[in-house]
Amino acid sequence: MQSKNRKFRVVDENHSPDPRIPNVKRKRVWKKSTLLFAGGLLLLVLVIFGIIYFRTYTSVRVSETYALSGAANSSYKTFAKGVLKYSRDGVAYVNEKGEEQWNQSCQLKTPIVKVMGDCAAIADEGGNDIFIFDKNGEKGEVHTTLPIEKIAVSGQGIVSAIVKNESAPEIVCYDTAGNLLVEHQASLGGTGYPLDVSMSEDGEVMQAVYMQVQGGKLISKVAYYNFGTAGENVKDHEVAKKEYKDSVLADGFYMKGNVSAVAGDNCLTFFDGKETPKEVTTVTINKQIQSISHNEKYVGMLLKNTGKDGYELRLYNTSGKKVLSKEIKENYRNIRICGNQVILFDGKKCSIYLKNGIHKFEGTMDDSILEIVPVFGVNKYIVLDVNGMDNIRLVR
């Protein structure tokens, strides 16, 4: 017996076709069309994003230019949502629209500027005054009895300084009201000569880098001093110390949270710990360091190649892991780590890399670059030069 193909229809009691069937079909077609449209739109967005993100730009377009008073004789440092503009006559905080938020007059023959978070400290090398600022203006002022060599500032505005003494330097700490909190006497035969000093974000721990000669050989030391409860019953508040016999250390700094680091001629060492910092890892640097910079998350280095021309750009995270290595033909005297971007500049030339290795920009500006800072927006930056501030966008 042969079966017959039959088509069935849904009918109501009056034997009429169900009117919902066309609506169901229309909904299916509409849903399918919507999904196809959304998928196509997403693909288009990804293509546009890829073009913008992965492209290497070679030119810039200036959208706004702001004239800054005394720009030709000023230097700049990234601060808050703008820059600090400082010269021999004082310091000012300028936002990304070229507007001075505050201005402080002071005499600075050789300015030293340090920034941590939204706090900044500026002093005159060889002078006796340290000025402390936040984004709202002057936060405090410190007067030292001895000439200043180096300074550091915490995120709370507590400052430390290496000051010259006739016999040996001292390391001193002050609060924003100018009260002396700590006075630590260094000695050439004991601690060694202090080369650098750094403060934790909360101002409770100080890092100091020393150099000492023992048996005709140079020895570097890193020491940590805790001014809280952890260091109360310890001599000189010293809670940690590490010696390095085969390295010349000179640059120490705090990064994110309790992470700090110290850089030398052949190594980069990371420490971690709030009350008693401990060495986490030491990275061997087998090339000559041309320039170094850091932010909260990364340490960037420009290294001179050995045995061949060119340079290598390296980026390390706070665990000491190398997250970027790029060969570069030219040398750059300045390196900045801004978020996930590495900005290199020297004179008019500039090169920008992302942490993942993408070469974002390679080109020149109209004037010598004094500072360059990324701002909110796609491919937007502010550039400081002798004429003032330019708001720019990277273009092809």
GIRACOR-V106795 format. One record per helix or strand. SS is the DSSP state (@ for helix, = for strand). FROM is the first residue (numbers start at 0). LEN is the number of residues. If there is no record, write none. Layout:
ss->(SS	SS)
from->(FROM	FROM)
len->(LEN	LEN)
//
This chain:
ss->(=	=	@	=	=	@	=	=	=	=	=	=	=	=	=	=	=	=	=	=	=	@	@	=	=	=	=	=	=	=	=	=	=	=	=	=	=	=	=)
from->(10	16	19	56	58	70	74	81	89	99	110	118	128	136	147	158	169	179	192	204	216	228	234	237	248	259	266	277	287	297	310	321	333	340	348	358	370	379	387)
len->(1	1	35	1	9	3	5	6	6	6	6	6	6	7	6	5	5	6	7	10	10	3	3	7	6	5	6	7	7	7	7	7	5	6	6	6	4	6	8)
//
